[in-house]
């Protein structure tokens, strides 16, 4: 049954995020042996939002930007091109050793050589995201939001961002906004903060309507027992994830949707790609299918973005995972790590396996 959404809203989707830029060598070359790079504005959360924004839904990003920074201007212009509204606190740089936007140094891999990614987050301005800088009663009450999407990456980035995500979840709950939470565990973010982050993640998960993550995310973020993550037997992974979800459903009864992607890497440019979603007591499984991959980064975000778009459109539940799978598969064919669908038909053509020329 479709998730009931508020109708009196200016925005379909709201995401808090820390924006940065990604540098990628052309033609699948390794970063260390390249001298020419493509630069794009990036964040996992804005990647999720882009599916809805390109398909015409009103989307807003909450973020922080470095005041008078040319990189911040580049980010603003890129999000505007994606049809995303930006509400941002501008933070003074504070001198040459002050704040800046993160840099994601990534090659896409080629054939038998897998991608390598390094995140340079020193001085990241996104770590200053503060609930005091945003009027949540205006955003959720006067403007209105149908779904807020929270990421474990932002929730664990700093003590300030943890409090920010908590307050967003609390405000969303007060105003009848649905909450999507992608657990996104990162061990380096959790080091030394395990107890506080566990408590915070449990609170957000406890009020969420949609929970997304793999076996490891559910175990490390929420303390649920489950099978060992990884492995190449995707059929076994489906069974293990179902067991994990049954435990999660008992622990977090407010959530009605649980989802994850399934991936087996044959080579950097050939993957088996699947997905699984529990909606209430019903299971919706996309058995892994072979997809061609130009750049795998962002495929998971595309899945989440496509699934949320289908929910926001009020479609039947079985289409949520289908549109999510196809959106994620489409993202892996692009140089950007976010989806730029021309229309719904283009995404559904991916689902149908129809790669014929459209004239």
C-alpha positions as CSV (number, residue, x, y, z in Angstrom):
1,X,0.0,0.0,0.0
2,X,1.4,3.4,-0.9
3,X,2.9,5.5,1.9
4,X,0.5,8.3,2.9
5,X,2.2,11.7,2.2
6,X,1.4,15.2,3.2
7,X,-0.1,17.2,0.3
8,X,0.2,20.8,1.4
9,X,3.9,21.0,0.7
10,X,6.3,23.2,-1.2
11,X,8.9,20.5,-1.4
12,X,8.6,16.8,-2.2
13,X,12.1,16.0,-0.9
14,X,14.5,17.6,1.6
15,X,18.1,16.5,2.1
16,X,20.8,17.8,4.5
17,X,24.2,17.4,3.0
18,X,27.9,18.4,2.9
19,X,28.7,19.3,-0.7
20,X,32.1,18.9,-2.2
21,X,33.8,18.3,-5.6
22,X,34.9,15.1,-7.3
23,X,38.0,14.9,-9.5
24,X,38.0,12.0,-12.0
25,X,40.5,11.2,-14.8
26,X,39.1,10.6,-18.2
27,X,38.9,7.2,-20.0
28,X,39.0,5.2,-16.8
29,X,42.6,6.0,-16.1
30,X,44.2,5.8,-12.6
31,X,44.3,9.0,-10.7
32,X,48.0,8.9,-9.9
33,X,49.0,8.6,-13.5
34,X,46.7,11.3,-14.9
35,X,47.2,15.1,-15.4
36,X,43.7,16.0,-16.6
37,X,40.6,15.7,-14.5
38,X,36.8,16.1,-14.8
39,X,35.4,18.1,-11.8
40,X,31.8,17.8,-10.6
41,X,29.9,18.9,-7.6
42,X,29.0,15.9,-5.5
43,X,27.6,14.4,-2.3
44,X,25.7,11.2,-1.7
45,X,22.6,13.0,-0.5
46,X,22.4,15.4,-3.5
47,X,22.9,12.3,-5.7
48,X,19.7,10.9,-4.2
49,X,17.8,14.1,-4.6
50,X,18.8,14.5,-8.3
51,X,16.5,11.7,-9.6
52,X,13.4,13.6,-8.3
53,X,14.7,17.0,-9.3
54,X,15.4,16.0,-12.9
55,X,12.0,14.4,-13.1
56,X,10.2,17.6,-12.1
57,X,9.6,17.3,-8.3
58,X,10.5,20.2,-6.1
59,X,13.6,19.4,-4.0
60,X,15.6,21.4,-1.4
61,X,19.1,20.9,-0.1
62,X,20.2,22.2,3.4
63,X,23.9,22.7,3.5
64,X,26.8,25.0,4.5
65,X,29.1,26.7,1.9
66,X,32.3,28.6,2.3
67,X,31.6,32.3,1.8
68,X,33.1,33.9,-1.3
69,X,34.6,30.6,-2.4
70,X,34.8,29.8,-6.2
71,X,34.2,26.2,-5.3
72,X,31.0,27.1,-3.4
73,X,29.9,29.1,-6.5
74,X,30.6,26.1,-8.7
75,X,28.5,24.0,-6.3
76,X,25.6,26.5,-6.3
77,X,25.5,26.7,-10.0
78,X,25.6,22.9,-10.4
79,X,22.7,22.4,-8.0
80,X,20.7,25.1,-9.8
81,X,21.3,23.2,-13.1
82,X,19.9,20.1,-11.4
83,X,16.7,22.2,-10.5
84,X,17.5,21.9,-6.8
85,X,16.7,24.7,-4.4
86,X,19.6,25.5,-2.0
87,X,19.2,26.8,1.5
88,X,22.8,27.3,2.9
89,X,24.6,28.9,5.8
90,X,27.6,30.7,4.4
91,X,30.7,30.3,6.6
92,X,33.7,32.6,6.4
93,X,36.8,30.7,5.2
94,X,38.9,31.9,8.1
95,X,42.2,32.2,6.3
96,X,44.1,29.8,4.2
97,X,44.1,27.1,6.9
98,X,40.3,27.5,7.5
99,X,37.3,25.9,6.0
100,X,36.9,24.4,2.5
101,X,34.8,21.9,0.6
102,X,35.8,18.3,0.6
103,X,37.6,16.8,-2.4
104,X,36.8,13.3,-3.7
105,X,39.7,11.9,-5.6
106,X,38.3,9.0,-7.7
107,X,39.1,7.0,-10.8
108,X,36.4,4.7,-12.3
109,X,38.6,1.7,-12.9
110,X,38.7,-0.3,-16.1
111,X,38.3,-4.0,-16.8
112,X,40.2,-6.0,-14.3
113,X,41.5,-2.9,-12.5
114,X,39.0,-1.8,-9.9
115,X,38.2,1.9,-8.9
116,X,40.2,3.6,-6.2
117,X,38.7,6.5,-4.2
118,X,40.3,8.8,-1.6
119,X,38.3,11.3,0.3
120,X,40.2,14.5,1.4
121,X,37.9,16.0,4.1
122,X,40.3,18.1,6.0
123,X,38.7,21.4,7.0
124,X,35.3,20.3,5.6
125,X,32.8,23.1,6.0
126,X,29.9,20.6,6.1
127,X,31.0,19.5,9.6
128,X,29.7,22.9,10.8
129,X,26.1,22.1,9.8
130,X,24.1,23.5,12.8
131,X,20.5,23.3,13.6
132,X,20.6,26.9,14.9
133,X,21.2,28.1,11.3
134,X,17.9,26.8,9.9
135,X,14.3,27.6,10.8
136,X,12.9,24.1,11.0
137,X,9.4,25.3,11.9
138,X,9.3,27.4,8.7
139,X,10.8,24.6,6.6
140,X,8.5,21.8,7.8
141,X,5.5,23.8,9.0
142,X,5.1,26.8,6.6
143,X,6.8,25.4,3.5
144,X,6.1,21.8,4.1
145,X,8.1,18.7,3.1
146,X,6.7,15.3,2.0
147,X,9.9,13.2,2.7
148,X,13.1,14.1,4.4
149,X,16.1,11.9,3.5
150,X,18.8,11.5,6.1
151,X,22.1,9.8,5.6
152,X,24.4,8.1,8.1
153,X,27.3,9.9,6.5
154,X,26.0,13.3,7.5
155,X,24.6,12.1,10.9
156,X,28.1,10.9,11.9
157,X,30.2,13.7,10.3
158,X,30.5,15.7,13.6
159,X,28.7,16.3,16.9
160,X,27.0,19.3,15.3
161,X,25.8,17.3,12.3
162,X,24.6,14.5,14.6
163,X,22.4,17.0,16.5
164,X,21.3,18.6,13.2
165,X,20.0,15.3,11.9
166,X,18.3,14.4,15.2
167,X,16.5,17.7,15.2
168,X,15.5,17.3,11.5
169,X,14.0,13.9,12.3
170,X,12.2,15.3,15.4
171,X,10.8,18.2,13.4
172,X,9.7,16.0,10.5
173,X,7.9,13.7,12.9
174,X,6.0,16.7,14.5
175,X,4.9,18.0,11.2
176,X,3.9,14.7,9.6
177,X,6.8,14.5,7.1
178,X,7.9,11.0,6.2
179,X,11.5,10.1,7.1
180,X,13.9,8.1,4.9
181,X,17.2,7.0,6.6
182,X,20.1,5.4,4.7
183,X,22.4,4.0,7.5
184,X,25.6,4.4,5.4
185,X,28.1,3.2,8.1
186,X,31.6,4.6,7.9
187,X,34.1,3.1,10.4
188,X,36.4,6.2,10.3
189,X,33.5,8.5,11.2
190,X,32.4,6.3,14.2
191,X,35.9,5.9,15.8
192,X,35.8,7.2,19.4
193,X,32.0,8.1,19.1
194,X,30.5,4.6,19.0
195,X,28.2,4.9,22.0
196,X,26.8,8.4,21.2
197,X,26.3,7.6,17.5
198,X,24.6,4.3,18.3
199,X,22.1,6.1,20.5
200,X,21.5,8.8,17.9
201,X,21.1,6.3,15.0
202,X,18.6,4.2,17.1
203,X,16.5,7.3,17.8
204,X,16.4,8.3,14.1
205,X,15.7,4.7,13.0
206,X,12.9,4.5,15.6
207,X,10.9,7.3,13.9
208,X,11.9,6.5,10.3
209,X,9.4,5.3,7.7
210,X,12.0,4.0,5.3
211,X,15.3,2.3,6.3
212,X,18.0,1.5,3.8
213,X,21.3,-0.4,4.3
214,X,23.2,-3.6,3.9
215,X,23.7,-6.3,6.5
216,X,26.8,-4.6,7.9
217,X,25.0,-1.2,8.2
218,X,22.1,-2.8,10.2
219,X,24.6,-4.6,12.5
220,X,27.1,-1.8,13.1
221,X,24.7,1.1,13.2
222,X,21.8,-0.4,15.0
223,X,23.3,-3.4,16.9
224,X,21.1,-6.0,15.2
225,X,22.5,-9.5,14.9
226,X,22.9,-10.9,11.5
227,X,25.0,-12.8,9.0
228,X,28.5,-11.8,7.8
229,X,28.3,-9.2,5.1
230,X,29.8,-9.7,1.6
231,X,30.3,-12.8,-0.4
232,X,29.5,-13.6,-4.1
233,X,26.5,-15.8,-3.6
234,X,23.7,-13.3,-4.2
235,X,20.9,-15.8,-3.7
236,X,22.3,-16.5,-0.2
237,X,22.5,-12.7,0.4
238,X,18.8,-12.3,-0.4
239,X,18.0,-15.0,2.2
240,X,20.3,-13.4,4.8
241,X,18.9,-9.9,4.2
242,X,15.4,-11.2,4.7
243,X,16.4,-12.6,8.0
244,X,18.0,-9.3,9.0
245,X,14.9,-7.4,8.0
246,X,12.6,-9.6,10.1
247,X,14.7,-8.6,13.1
248,X,14.7,-4.9,12.1
249,X,10.9,-4.9,11.6
250,X,10.5,-6.2,15.2
251,X,13.0,-3.6,16.5
252,X,11.7,-0.6,14.5
253,X,7.9,-1.0,14.0
254,X,7.5,2.6,12.7
255,X,9.3,1.7,9.5
256,X,7.2,0.2,6.8
257,X,9.9,0.0,4.0
258,X,13.3,-1.7,4.2
259,X,15.6,-1.9,1.2
260,X,19.1,-2.7,-0.1
261,X,20.9,-3.3,-3.4
262,X,22.7,-6.5,-4.4
263,X,25.9,-6.3,-6.4
264,X,28.4,-8.8,-7.7
265,X,31.5,-7.4,-9.5
266,X,32.6,-9.4,-12.5
267,X,34.9,-6.6,-13.7
268,X,35.0,-2.8,-13.3
269,X,32.7,-2.6,-16.3
270,X,30.4,-5.6,-15.8
271,X,28.3,-6.1,-12.7
272,X,25.4,-8.3,-11.6
273,X,22.9,-5.8,-10.1
274,X,19.8,-6.6,-8.0
275,X,17.7,-5.2,-5.2
276,X,15.4,-6.3,-2.4
277,X,12.7,-4.4,-0.6
278,X,10.3,-5.3,2.2
279,X,7.1,-3.3,2.2
280,X,5.1,-4.3,5.3
281,X,5.0,-8.1,5.1
282,X,5.4,-8.1,1.3
283,X,8.8,-8.8,-0.4
284,X,9.8,-7.3,-3.7
285,X,12.9,-8.8,-5.2
286,X,14.8,-7.8,-8.3
287,X,16.9,-10.9,-9.2
288,X,20.5,-9.8,-10.1
289,X,20.9,-9.0,-13.8
290,X,24.0,-8.1,-15.8
291,X,24.6,-4.4,-16.4
292,X,27.3,-2.5,-18.2
293,X,29.2,-0.1,-16.0
294,X,31.0,3.1,-17.1
295,X,31.5,4.3,-13.5
296,X,30.0,2.5,-10.5
297,X,30.1,5.4,-8.1
298,X,26.6,6.7,-7.3
299,X,24.7,3.7,-8.4
300,X,23.5,3.0,-4.9
301,X,22.4,6.6,-4.5
302,X,20.6,6.3,-7.8
303,X,18.7,3.3,-6.4
304,X,17.6,5.2,-3.3
305,X,16.7,8.3,-5.4
306,X,14.6,6.2,-7.8
307,X,12.8,4.4,-5.0
308,X,11.9,7.6,-3.2
309,X,10.7,9.2,-6.5
310,X,8.3,6.2,-7.0
311,X,7.1,6.6,-3.5
312,X,6.6,10.3,-3.9
313,X,4.6,9.7,-7.1
314,X,2.2,7.4,-5.2
315,X,2.9,4.4,-7.4
316,X,2.2,0.8,-6.4
317,X,4.9,-0.7,-4.1
318,X,6.2,-3.3,-6.6
319,X,7.3,-0.4,-8.8
320,X,9.3,1.3,-6.1
321,X,12.1,-1.2,-6.2
322,X,11.9,-1.6,-10.0
323,X,12.3,2.1,-10.6
324,X,15.0,2.3,-8.0
325,X,17.0,-0.6,-9.6
326,X,16.7,1.0,-13.1
327,X,17.7,4.5,-11.8
328,X,20.8,3.0,-10.1
329,X,21.7,1.0,-13.2
330,X,21.3,4.2,-15.3
331,X,23.6,6.2,-13.1
332,X,26.4,3.7,-13.7
333,X,26.3,4.6,-17.4
334,X,27.1,8.3,-16.7
335,X,30.2,10.3,-16.1
336,X,28.4,12.1,-13.2
337,X,27.8,10.1,-10.0
338,X,24.2,11.3,-10.0
339,X,21.3,10.5,-12.3
340,X,20.1,12.9,-15.0
341,X,17.0,11.1,-16.4
342,X,15.4,12.9,-19.4
343,X,12.0,11.5,-18.4
344,X,10.4,8.5,-16.7
345,X,10.3,6.6,-19.9
346,X,14.1,6.6,-20.1
347,X,14.3,5.0,-16.7
348,X,11.6,2.4,-17.5
349,X,13.5,1.5,-20.7
350,X,16.4,0.5,-18.6
351,X,14.2,-1.7,-16.5
352,X,12.7,-3.3,-19.6
353,X,16.1,-3.9,-21.1
354,X,15.2,-1.8,-24.1
355,X,18.4,-0.1,-25.3
356,X,17.1,0.5,-28.8
357,X,17.5,3.9,-30.4
358,X,14.6,6.3,-29.7
359,X,14.0,8.7,-32.6
